[in-house]
Amino acid sequence: MNRSLKIAIAIFVGLLAWFVIRSVIRGDISTQHEDVRLEASEVAPEAVTFTVSAQTHGIRLKAKGLTAPDKSVTVKAGTAGNVTSTPVREGTRVSRGTLLCGLDVEARAARLEEAEARRDAARIDFEAARTLAEKGLAPANNEASAKAALDAAEASVNAARVELSKTQIRAPFDGIFENRLAEAGDYLSPGQPCGTMVDMDPVIVAVEVAEANAGQLTTGMTGTARLPSGKTYPATLRYVSRTADEGTRTFLIEGELDTGDDPVAAGVTAELFIPMGEVPATLISPGLLTLSDAGELGVRYVDDQNTVQFAPIKVIDETPQGAWVTGLPATVRLISIGQDYLAEGVEVKPVPQGGAQP
C-alpha cells in the first residue's frame, strides 16, 4: 500500500470518528434540554393579581335625547286678508296677547258698526214694546217678538266683533316669537301661518328608552340632565309613554329641566340620568374587560385554588374612576396582566400587584 492511500484512509477514519462522537454528544445535549423543558412545563405560570371588593352602588338609567321647548305652536290666520303689519321681530320674547301679524280689516269694521246700529234700534223697539205691554196698550207677544229681534241683533254684533278680531293675530301664550312666516303684503287664507311661537320655560329633554326600563319609570321621578357644554341641571319626569314606537320598540319619556336663568336652546343633544336603585357592584378598570370564547363580556380572576376562572359581567355605570360592574364575587383576585394569555382552568402562581386597586 502506497503512502497516499494510507493518508486517505487515515483521513476518512478520522472524519468518521469525528461525526460519530459529535452525534453522541448532540444526543446527550438534546436529552438534557428536553428534560429541562419537561421540568419547566411542570412549573405553574405566574399571574399578577390584585384584590377588589363589591360596594353598594346606585343604578342609573342613562339615555340620550334632545332638548325641546315646553310648547311649540304655529300661529295661523283665522280669516282671509292681506298682511298689513308685522310688528314683532324674530327671536323676541313676547307676552300673551301681543300682536304678531295684522290683517287688513277691509269692510269688517263697517259691518261691526252696522250691526251695532241695528242692535241699538232693536233695543229701542224692545223698550217701546215692553212699555206698551205693561200699560195694556199692546199684546204681550209684541214684547216677546221685539226681545227676539234684540237678541238676534246682539248676536250679529258679537259675530262681527269676532270676525274683526281675527284680523289681529296675537300670541297665544308667553314665549318667544321664533320664526315669522308672513311678511307685510302677503295674502293669508284661513289656516295659513303667521309665525311660530315657542315656550322655553321649562326646557324639556325628550329621550327614548328600552322596554325593559320603561316599566320602572313613573312621572315625578327625579334625576339630572347633562348638556354638551358639561353643565348639569335637575330634571323631573313629567311624561312616560305607555305605547311603544312600532319601528324601534322604545318608549318616549320627557324630563322637565330646572335651568334657572340659563338660556338653553332647543334641539341640543342631552343625556338624561335617572336613579333606579342600588345594587352590590365592583369598580374595575375598563382595560380588564375581555371576551370569552363564546363572546361574553367579562373578566378573568384567580379562585381559592389558584385556578383561572372567567366571570361574565354587566356594566351598570361608567365613571372617570372606572366601570362599575355586577357578576363578580364579593371579594375576588383579578388578573391585571396577561389575562388574555391564560385559559380557564389553568393553575397559576398568583403574584400580588402591590395592593394598588385601579
C-alpha positions, 0 to 999 in steps of 0.5 A: 500500500502506497503512502497516499492511500494510507493518508486517505484512509487515515483521513476518512477514519478520522472524519468518521470518528469525528461525526460519530462522537459529535452525534453522541454528544448532540444526543446527550445535549438534546436529552438534557434540554428536553428534560429541562423543558419537561421540568419547566412545563411542570412549573405553574405560570405566574399571574399578577393579581390584585384584590377588589371588593363589591360596594353598594352602588346606585343604578342609573338609567342613562339615555340620550335625547334632545332638548325641546321647548315646553310648547311649540305652536304655529300661529295661523290666520283665522280669516282671509286678508292681506298682511298689513303689519308685522310688528314683532321681530324674530327671536323676541320674547313676547307676552300673551296677547301681543300682536304678531301679524295684522290683517287688513280689516277691509269692510269688517269694521263697517259691518261691526258698526252696522250691526251695532246700529241695528242692535241699538234700534232693536233695543229701542223697539224692545223698550217701546214694546215692553212699555206698551205691554205693561200699560195694556196698550199692546199684546204681550207677544209684541214684547216677546217678538221685539226681545227676539229681534234684540237678541238676534241683533246682539248676536250679529254684533258679537259675530262681527266683533269676532270676525274683526278680531281675527284680523289681529293675530296675537300670541297665544301664550308667553314665549318667544316669537321664533320664526315669522312666516308672513311678511307685510303684503302677503295674502293669508287664507284661513289656516295659513301661518303667521309665525311660530311661537315657542315656550322655553320655560321649562326646557324639556329633554325628550329621550327614548328608552328600552322596554325593559326600563320603561316599566320602572319609570313613573312621572315625578321621578327625579334625576339630572340632565347633562348638556354638551357644554358639561353643565348639569341641571335637575330634571323631573319626569313629567311624561312616560309613554305607555305605547311603544314606537312600532319601528324601534320598540322604545318608549318616549319619556320627557324630563322637565329641566330646572335651568334657572336663568340659563338660556338653553336652546332647543334641539341640543343633544342631552343625556338624561340620568335617572336613579333606579336603585342600588345594587352590590357592584365592583369598580374595575378598570375598563382595560380588564374587560375581555371576551370569552370564547363564546363572546361574553363580556367579562373578566378573568380572576384567580379562585381559592385554588389558584385556578383561572376562572372567567366571570361574565359581567354587566356594566351598570355605570361608567365613571372617570374612576372606572366601570362599575360592574355586577357578576363578580364575587364579593371579594375576588383576585383579578388578573391585571396582566396577561389575562388574555394569555391564560385559559380557564382552568389553568393553575397559576402562581398568583403574584400580588400587584402591590395592593394598588386597586385601579 
